[in-house]
Amino acid sequence: MSEDKLTSVKVIDELYRKFKEKSISEDFSLQKLVNRSLHLFVYDKDFKDKVLKNSDLETSGSKY
């Protein structure tokens, strides 16, 4: 398998708490979500377009 890249990101607290609640029952980690999302962003044009066009998050003074 390829090398791993250790990184840190800031996430919206409320969204992270909701993710944790849902992910426990699914046995799904943030690591899995990030890697799968990155893969889809790179290789799936429809997913990439959907992510780039998503404006549902509120502006909070950061780059969300």
C-alpha positions as CSV (number, residue, x, y, z in Angstrom):
1,M,0.0,0.0,0.0
2,S,1.1,3.6,-0.5
3,E,2.7,5.7,2.2
4,D,0.4,7.6,4.5
5,K,0.4,11.4,4.9
6,L,-0.2,12.7,8.4
7,T,-2.1,15.9,8.3
8,S,-4.4,17.9,10.5
9,V,-7.5,19.8,9.6
10,K,-10.1,21.9,11.4
11,V,-13.6,20.6,11.3
12,I,-16.9,22.2,12.3
13,D,-17.6,20.9,15.8
14,E,-21.3,20.4,15.3
15,L,-20.8,18.4,12.1
16,Y,-18.1,16.3,13.7
17,R,-20.3,15.4,16.7
18,K,-23.1,14.4,14.3
19,F,-20.7,12.4,12.2
20,K,-19.4,10.6,15.4
21,E,-23.0,9.7,16.4
22,K,-23.8,8.2,13.0
23,S,-20.4,6.6,12.4
24,I,-20.5,4.6,15.7
25,S,-23.4,2.5,14.6
26,E,-21.9,2.0,11.1
27,D,-18.3,1.2,12.4
28,F,-17.1,4.0,10.0
29,S,-14.2,6.2,10.9
30,L,-13.2,9.7,9.9
31,Q,-10.1,8.1,8.4
32,K,-12.3,6.0,6.1
33,L,-14.4,9.0,5.2
34,V,-11.5,11.2,4.3
35,N,-9.7,8.6,2.2
36,R,-12.9,7.6,0.3
37,S,-13.8,11.2,-0.2
38,L,-10.4,12.0,-1.5
39,H,-10.6,9.1,-3.9
40,L,-14.0,10.1,-5.2
41,F,-12.9,13.8,-5.5
42,V,-9.9,12.7,-7.7
43,Y,-11.6,10.0,-9.8
44,D,-15.3,10.8,-9.9
45,K,-16.2,14.0,-11.8
46,D,-19.8,14.1,-10.6
47,F,-18.7,13.8,-6.9
48,K,-16.1,16.5,-7.4
49,D,-18.6,18.8,-9.0
50,K,-21.1,18.2,-6.2
51,V,-18.5,19.0,-3.6
52,L,-17.3,22.1,-5.4
53,K,-20.8,23.4,-5.8
54,N,-22.0,22.7,-2.2
55,S,-22.6,25.9,-0.4
56,D,-24.7,24.6,2.5
57,L,-22.2,25.4,5.2
58,E,-22.4,28.7,7.0
59,T,-19.6,31.1,6.8
60,S,-17.7,31.2,10.0
61,G,-14.7,33.3,9.3
62,S,-12.6,30.3,8.2
63,K,-12.2,28.6,4.8
64,Y,-15.0,26.1,5.2
